[in-house]
Amino acid sequence: MSTPVIGKVGIWSLELRYGDRAQALEATAELDELGYGALWVPGGIDSGVLADMEALLGASKRTVIASGILNIWKHEPADVAAWYAGLGEADKARLLLGIGVSHGPIIGEQWRKPLEATGSFLDGLEAGGMAMDHVCLAALGPKMVALSGERSAGAHPYLVTPEHTAQAREILGPGKLLAPEQGVVLEADPAKARALALGAVEHYARLPNYRNNWKRLGFEDAEIDACSDRLLEALFAIGSVEAVAQRVQAHLDAGADHVCLQVIADREAGFAALRRHWRDLAEALL
């Protein structure tokens, strides 16, 4: 079985997994009809992502359902491989399993060296019969990006820039999947846009994996501590649909195969606002 065809643009959404279930499934069906290549959902710190992905597979017909990412500390690889083996062939064909190590401050005492832990998890998936061309890795640093190309379909970097995409492509070489997440804030008011972007990134700014990656991209500790405008503008496509289209193209030009867009909207507005934004983006990008 070959790596799923996920097209050039997808949607990454917290809400599709943790929002109201009925609305999430209805939105999934619409996103499928709109033509997005893949829908990515977070794994978080719980172990329910596999069941939730299966529900999204059931609500869609053609779109690939992907995890961004399944937390390796919350699952046994043999269980994941057995779950995959139990899917129907049509669902297997539309499944992309993004896996990752999360973060030491979140995992705590269970944490061990990321490359070693990831390699062990991949060993377990392979031993269980998992189709490894349906697996990709959350990868920020050069060594994890390299591992993603050596042991899986490729890399799914999160909170990155087109510059990172270019660096990752150079490491991966041709023929390996590179699917960066791209934050999107469709808000014309600069103050409101900054507040939305800040709310989406300030938690991550305290985590070493992201800090170290941003420092490799040229940001100083003080900029990261303050979540400076320069950092936010680098991580998020802010303003109009046209600005988003330009950022997507920048990633594609830098070597991305697929860009998954995470729309950051006022949570009080719920699915209605998100679905409106997803439609606008589909009209411009698909």
N, C-alpha and C positions, 0 to 999 in steps of 0.2 A: 504494500500500500504506500502510495507517495504522499508527500506533504500536501495538506489541503490547499486548494487555490483560494486565497483570501482577498484578491483584488488589491487595489491601491489605497482604499480608504475604508476604515471601519469606525466603530463607536466603542469607546471604553466608558463603562457606566457603573458607578456605585449603586445607583438607584435600581438598576435592573436586577440586582441581587438582594438589596436590603430595603427597597421600597415596598409599597403595597403590592402584594403578589398578583392580584387580579390586574391591576394597572400595568405592572411590569410585563406580564405575559401579553397583554393587549399591545403594549408599546413594542415588544419584541416582534410580534406579527407585522406591525406597520414598518418597522425598520427593515425587516426581511423584504417587504414589498417595495420599499424605497430603493433597494439595491445595494445596501452596504455589504461589503465583502465579509466582514466578521464583526461579531459582538463580543467584547471582552468584559469580564466581570472579575472583581477582586476575590481573593481567597480569604484574606483577613486572618484573624487568630482563632477562628473556629474551624470545625471539620466538615461543614455542610456544603461545601462548594460543589462537590460532585453531584449531589442530588439536585442542587439548584441549576447546574448546567444541563442536566438531563431534562428538567422542566423547560428550559429555554429551547433545547433541541425539539421538544414536543410542540412548542408554540411557533416554530419557524419551519420553513420548507427548504431553503437553499443556503441561507447564511451560515457560515462557520461560527460555532460557539467556542470561545477560547477563555482560558483562565489567565488572569493577570494579577496575581499569580497564586497557584496552589502552594501553601506554606509547608515546606518539607517536614517541619517539626510537629505538625498536626496530623500527619498521615503516615501509614506504613506503605512502602512502595508495593509490596505484594498485594495489599488491599486495593490500591489504585489500579494496578495491572488487572486484577480480577474484575473490578468494576468495568474497566474498558472492554475486557473480553466478553462481558455479559451484554454489551450493547448490540443492537441490530447493526447490520453492515452499513445501512444508510446513515445511521447516527455516527458510527465510527468514522465514516468518510468526512463528516462535518465537525469533527472534534479536534481541537488543538489544545494540548495541555501545557500551559506555561507554568513552570515551577520555579521556586526561589527560596532563598535562605532567610528572608525577612531581616531582622536587625537585632544585634546583640542586646541592646537595652530593653527590647520588647520580649525576647525569648528568655533571657536570664541564664540560670545555671545550666540549662540544657545546651546552650550555645557552644559550638566548637568551630574549628577553622572552616570558613565557607567553601573553599574549593574541595577540601576533603569530604565535608558533609554532602555536598552536591554530587560529587563523584560516587559516593556510597549509595545515595538515593537512586542515581541513574543505573548503577549496577543492579539494584533491587528491581527496578522497572524492567530492565532487560531480562533478568532471570525469570520474571513473571510473564514474559511474552508480550510486553507492551510494544507497540509499533513506535520506534524511536523517531521516525520521521513525522510523528504527530506530537512530538515534545519539543518545547523550546525553553530557553532559560532567561530569567530575569538577569541581565548582565549590564553592569556599569563599568567596572574596572577592566583593564586590558586582559588580565588572566582569565576572568570569568567569561569575557567575550570570546576569547580563544577556545575555552572549554565548550562553550555553546556550539561553536562550529565543529569541534572535534567529536562531540558526543550526542548532538541533537540536531533538529532541523535548523536551529539558529537562535537569534537573540531578540528579546523583547525588553529594551531599555525604557525606563520610566523617569519622567521629569528631566528630560535631556534637551539638547539644542541640536540644530543641524550640524554644528561643528563636531559634536559627539558622534552623530550619525556618520560623518565622513571618517572619523577615526575608527569607528567600529567596522565600517565596510573594509577599510584597509586591513584590519586584523583578520576579518572573516574571509576575505577574498570573494571571488564570484561564486554564485550558485547556492549560497546559504541565506536563509531567511533573515531579514533585518526589519523588525516591526516596532519602531519607537512609538511610545505614547506621546501625544501632544495636547497640552492643556489649552482650552479655548474659553475666552471671556467675551461674549457678544454683548458688550455694554459700551455705549458711546460716552457716557459721563466718566471722566478720568478718575474721580474720587470713588465712585461706585465700583468701577472696574478694578481699581487697586485693592479695595476692600475685599472683593470677591477672590481675587488672586491671592491675596495675603491669607485669607481664611483657608485656602486650599493648600498652601505650601508651608505655613509656619510650623506645623507639627514635624514635617520632614526636615526642616532646617536644623532640628536638634538631633538628627540621626547621623551617625558617622559615615555610613555608606554614601549618603547623598552629599554631605559636606565635602567629603574627600573627592567625589567626582566633580563637583562644581569648582573646587580648588584646582583640579587638574585642567579645567576649562578656563582658568584665569581669574576666578573670583576670589577676593580676599575674605578672611574671617569676618572682618567688620561688616562687609557687604552682606554676608550670609546672616550674621546676627541681626542686622537691621532689616533683612529682606528688602534690600534696596530696589529702587525703581529699575536699575540696570538688570538686576537678577530677575525680577518679575517679568520684565519685557523680553528677556532671553528665554524664559521657560514657558511663557504663555503667549499665544496669539490673541491680541487684545483689540477690540473695536468692532470691525465690520467683517462680514463674510469674505470680502475681498482680501482682508488682512490674513484671514485663516487660509484662504486658497494660496496666497503667496508663501505662507509658512509651510504648508503641505508640499508645495513645489520645491521649496528649499531643501526639505528632507529627501524628497525623491531625487533631486539633482545631486545630493550628497551621497546617494547610494542606498536609500531605503527602498524596500519593496512595497511596503504597506505602512500607512500612518493611521494609528487609531486615535480618534479625537475624543477627548474628555471635556464635555461642555460643563463649565462651572457656572451655575445659576443660583439665584436666590432659592434656598431650600423651601421657604414658605410658599413659593409659587408652585412647587410640586411638579408632577409629570407634565402638566399643561405647558409650562414654559419650556421644559426640555424638549418636548415633542415638537413644539413650534421651531425651536432652534435646529433640531435634527432635520426637519423638513427643509428649512432654508439652506442648510449646508448640503443636503442631498441635491437640491436644485442646482447649486453652484458647482458641485464637485463630482457628481456621478453621471 
